[in-house]
Amino acid sequence: MARPRGTDSAKVIKVIETQSLRGSGTKEDNCRVVTQYWDFDGNLLAEYDPCAKEKE
């Protein structure tokens, strides 16, 4: 049985967090708030879209 080790490393870093309303409000395209994280050079680092489906 595997035991969880916990966190091996953590640090505070500076990023830009944006939140944007996305979607047209239909059943197929729900309205939701999408959160994105950017570096200071304008590169998208990560995006959280609560309606995004995981890649198969």
Buried (B, 14 or more C-beta within 10 A) or exposed (E): EEEEEEEEEEEEEEEEEEEEEBBEEEEEEEEBEBEBBBEEEEEEEEEEBEEEEEEE
